Amino acid sequence: MNKRMNVLIEISGDFPAEKALRKFKRKCENFGVLKEYKKRKDYKKPSVRKKEKLEQAEKRRIKTIKKNSRTSRY
């Protein structure tokens, strides 16, 4: 995908820098900038990505089974 994501924050002159920074971080998180950076940080072969995805799905499946098998105290 060749999508451009621009995070733009307009602030006035009397706006505190700390608030502007927090606002910027929140917008970056909403746009998924950090997630995209981590994803592109290093190249993974498609076979490795597929294997990791299957392993994560298996972990979720086991976690769900354990969660559902617990009995209620009441």
C-alpha positions in Angstrom: 0.0 0.0 0.0 1.2 3.4 -0.9 -0.9 5.4 1.5 0.3 8.7 2.9 -0.6 9.5 6.5 -0.1 13.0 7.6 -0.5 13.9 11.3 -1.3 17.5 11.5 -1.9 19.4 14.7 -2.9 23.1 14.6 -2.2 25.0 17.8 -2.3 28.6 18.7 0.6 30.6 20.2 -0.6 30.3 23.8 -1.2 26.5 23.7 1.1 24.6 26.2 3.8 22.5 24.6 3.1 19.5 26.8 -0.6 19.4 25.7 0.5 19.7 22.0 2.9 16.8 22.4 0.3 14.6 24.1 -2.2 15.5 21.3 0.5 14.6 18.7 1.2 11.2 20.4 -2.5 10.4 20.6 -3.0 11.3 16.9 0.0 9.2 15.9 -1.4 6.2 17.8 -4.8 6.7 16.2 -3.3 6.8 12.7 -1.2 3.7 13.4 2.2 5.4 12.7 4.1 3.5 15.4 2.5 0.2 14.4 3.4 0.7 10.8 7.0 1.6 11.8 7.4 -1.5 13.8 6.0 -3.6 10.9 8.4 -2.1 8.4 11.4 -2.0 10.7 12.9 -5.2 9.4 12.0 -7.5 6.5 10.4 -10.9 7.2 9.9 -13.5 4.6 6.3 -14.2 3.8 6.7 -17.8 5.1 8.0 -16.5 8.4 5.1 -14.1 8.7 2.7 -16.9 8.0 4.3 -19.1 10.6 4.2 -16.4 13.3 0.5 -15.6 12.4 -0.4 -19.3 12.8 1.5 -19.5 16.2 -0.4 -16.4 17.5 -3.7 -17.9 16.4 -2.9 -21.1 18.2 -2.0 -19.1 21.4 -5.3 -17.3 21.2 -7.2 -20.5 20.6 -5.6 -22.1 23.7 -6.2 -19.0 25.8 -9.9 -19.0 24.8 -10.2 -22.7 25.6 -8.6 -22.2 29.1 -10.8 -19.2 29.7 -14.0 -21.1 28.8 -13.1 -24.2 30.7 -12.8 -22.4 34.0 -15.8 -22.9 36.3 -17.6 -20.2 38.0 -17.3 -19.8 41.8 -20.9 -18.9 42.2 
